[in-house]
Amino acid sequence: MNAEASLARRRARRRAAGYLARARSLSAGEPKRGEDARLRELASLAGSTLGQVPRAPQLAAALALHAGEAVELPTGEGKSLALALSVCLHGVVPGGVHLAVPNAYLAVRDAEAHAPLYAAAGLRVGLRIPDMDVPARRAAYAADVVVAPARLLAFDQLRDGLVRRPLERVQRGFGVALVDELDAILVDDALQPLVLSGPGAGEGRVDPELQRATAEVVGALRRDQDLDLGGDGAQLTAAGEERVEARLGAAGWLPPGADLASEAAVDVRRALALALDAHHRLRAGEHYRVEEGRVVLLDAATGRRAPARRFAMGLHEAIEAKERLALGAAPERLAVGSYRSHFGRYAALAGTSATLEEVAPYLDAAYGLPVVVLPSAVPSARIDAPDVVHANERKQRAALVREAQDAHAAGRPVLLGAPTEAEARALSRALRDVDVPHQTLTAADEAAEAVRVAAAGNP
């Protein structure tokens, strides 16, 4: 650990001690004023309206969030309730309080779960989820508190930037932003371009018939003779070039006697590069899924469905051609933003996650967010074993299956993580082969994910 990270860690734990001391005095019933007294009232309301009595780490988290800090709280320690308490501490502010969550399912869940608390605190809550028309969006943002996926908050801001009159905007300002899974949104995806597109010819449009023709040709290439599959993607071998030239020439896409290096083949080369990418770099189940006749991208960081996104410069259409789907129109780029630029607009910013300590220097430098590391309510009994490295994926998978068998035989629940949906399915098949009962969970189904995670470890 470098000196900067070590210093950030010591500061994070010192701040945590101060917030915990305040939280424990609240729990002990000591007389308080100001925000501490208000938090005590809110804790009582949470108990009476939700049946949840906040514990000291949750109260400390609410205080730290209200002070504009990034709070690390271990998984399962009640970050959602801590965020709701902080929302209530802020109360009614100009521009509203925006509670940003990772996806629409969690937005609905958290808004509904904490609605009684918000109502008892005198706050109106708006829910922003996909497929809402403009009046419904405007009504949601008119509330004191808006619960929404971070992505929708950012894209609504981009759309508002394109309107001609202020009255046409749906958002009314940027008061307070509280971000759940802060590291995923403000670190991992901080600078990922958020591209607002609209109907139009779009950039990088390739003739749809040429795209289909090159997809068919590339799909028929021989892996061992026509392609060099080294690295991430594929290149044509000399034999592959000859095969492509012959087939596309016969189909009329190349003039007689022309090869792929000729000036007449500019469009063909571009369509061919896209087809090679679509067939040999981008994989179904890892980068995208096919649902109801359309290509749905999967987020690279989380594996979650991202139905509003499209690959640019003709690549999305190349995948559609590969999957033998109808080719959509390449959209026109209207505006570009990022989570970092969007959340930098708020007068106050805070958030929480289970993994913030390692990124504390970045959060401080990029957003001016100090990190507070809070403990679990009771000491963790988890044992962190050293990493084990295997020679290849096959041996790694076999070792995982053996570990799962041993855990199942001992009656212990076990969680196996996989980098892609395809690998998760492969692990599932391997477990079925040895009669280990299990459930396979992918991020593509957010509602099922939450239900299964909640039941994890049950007999």
Number of C-alpha atoms within 10 A of each C-alpha: 7 6 8 10 16 14 13 20 19 13 16 21 17 13 17 22 16 12 21 21 14 18 24 16 14 21 15 9 10 10 10 14 9 7 13 18 15 14 23 20 13 23 24 17 20 23 13 14 16 15 10 14 15 23 18 22 27 28 29 27 33 29 25 26 27 24 14 20 25 31 32 25 24 19 11 10 19 18 24 18 24 25 26 22 29 26 27 24 19 17 17 17 12 12 19 23 29 27 26 26 26 19 19 21 18 20 22 17 14 20 21 14 15 18 18 17 23 25 13 14 18 13 18 16 22 21 22 23 19 12 8 11 8 13 10 16 20 18 14 23 25 19 20 22 27 24 28 28 25 23 19 17 23 20 20 16 18 20 17 18 13 12 11 9 9 11 10 14 19 20 21 17 17 21 18 25 24 28 26 24 20 25 24 17 22 21 18 12 17 19 14 14 13 18 19 18 18 13 11 11 11 16 13 14 17 19 13 18 12 18 27 23 22 28 25 16 17 23 15 12 16 12 14 9 12 21 21 15 15 8 8 9 15 18 17 21 16 13 14 19 16 14 19 22 21 17 16 19 16 12 12 10 19 21 14 10 9 15 18 18 11 12 11 14 17 13 16 23 16 15 25 23 17 23 28 24 19 24 20 16 15 16 14 18 18 17 18 22 19 15 9 8 11 16 23 21 23 22 18 14 10 15 19 20 20 16 15 12 17 18 13 17 16 25 23 22 28 29 29 21 25 21 18 13 17 14 18 14 15 24 21 17 15 13 16 13 17 21 21 19 13 18 25 15 14 18 14 18 25 28 30 29 20 19 18 23 22 15 15 24 20 16 21 15 10 13 14 15 19 21 30 30 28 24 19 17 14 8 7 9 6 6 6 6 6 6 5 7 8 10 7 8 10 10 12 14 18 14 14 17 21 14 14 20 19 13 13 15 11 9 11 13 14 15 10 13 11 14 11 17 22 15 16 18 16 14 20 19 14 16 20 13 10 11 10 16 10 14 10 13 19 18 17 18 12 16 13 14 15 16 10 13 10 11 9 13 12 7 7
